[in-house]
Amino acid sequence: MDSFSFTTVQGTTEVFYCDEPFVPPVGTAGGMYITDSNTAPIAKGARNFRSDLPLVVIEAGEENKNFTSLVSILKAALDAGLSRNSVFIGIGGGLVCDLAAFAASVYMRGAKCKLVPTSLLAMADAAIGGKTAINFDGYKNMVGTFFKADEIYISPKVLKSLSEPEYLSGMFEIFKMGLLYSKDIYQVFRTQREKIFARDEDLCLDLVKIAVEAKALVVSRDFDEKNERAFLNLGHTFGHALESGLNFSKISHGEAVAWGISKAMLLGKNLGLTDSSYADEVCAIIHSYSRIDVPVLQDKEKVLLAMKKDKKNMDGKIRLILQKNICETFIYEAFEKDIREVL
């Protein structure tokens, strides 16, 4: 299987590209599996899965990315007698990868972690780079840690099983990486819409590899998000606030991010900070891939309140990631009145 590695201040992460879903070995210190109700069948059918190891199945859904789920994982690990040398193996989408890695990071002050992302979003984004989190008090990813996975196993074959919203959710995160770092990805989204919707396996793998390696380069330089890693949050301040405003239902994370990118483009255009033709084209591309309408916001103030609690903010100011043009990104401290105009 193809592989590559990247190194951060916490050490090296190995990324493997597999022909089929593959569950990594746990070693002599033992381990456990964490998955959710949607991906449990994939986990149990994956090559190398061991039925003798503890398995925690979280109920699927963003609303279950919480302390209750975290505690259930930690209790299962404790009941199984796992040590800090044991391996927490997360098999699933972004929810599972975040929860499994978070649990590993706090169990006995840090166990081992390996991830098998089964959604496109998790392959291209959530599993890469060591951000772990749960939602708290109605706000997205409010409690978490920076904790790298030791190994990540990616198999594009599982993408055929995803629902269209799940698949497009991941594609929007890849599109974001194109805006930030890859004109090649941007060109693919402009010109190969039919192949993307057909889930062409070779194209999907190429896109995932470009996105993964671009993100790996960023996190290797700025693991704990003090500088340029913040750029990866393009669309996320708006998007996370929308998810919070909708109580983590009715919309996928990737769709919320796509909506957030369009709002960031509109804001930048309104302020004369973003090239007008570029902003218009980005919004048009997003619209061409959107198959589900974003629910109408009934309470814009709730979204604005969530934006005020975003982790990137400093000194009480809302910090947004904006762009001048493709691959030209900067941080901007926005006024509330300007944000209200684009909500």
Secondary structure as UniProt FT lines:
FT   STRAND          2..8
FT   TURN            9..10
FT   STRAND          11..17
FT   TURN            28..29
FT   STRAND          31..36
FT   TURN            37..39
FT   HELIX           40..45
FT   TURN            51..52
FT   STRAND          55..58
FT   HELIX           62..64
FT   HELIX           67..79
FT   TURN            80..81
FT   TURN            84..85
FT   STRAND          87..92
FT   HELIX           94..106
FT   HELIX           107..109
FT   STRAND          112..117
FT   HELIX           120..121
FT   HELIX           122..126
FT   STRAND          131..136
FT   TURN            137..138
FT   STRAND          139..146
FT   STRAND          151..154
FT   HELIX           156..161
FT   HELIX           164..181
FT   HELIX           183..191
FT   HELIX           193..197
FT   TURN            198..199
FT   HELIX           201..221
FT   TURN            223..224
FT   HELIX           228..233
FT   TURN            234..235
FT   HELIX           236..245
FT   TURN            246..248
FT   HELIX           253..270
FT   TURN            271..272
FT   HELIX           276..289
FT   HELIX           300..308
FT   TURN            311..312
FT   TURN            315..316
FT   STRAND          317..325
FT   TURN            326..327
FT   STRAND          328..334
FT   HELIX           336..342
//
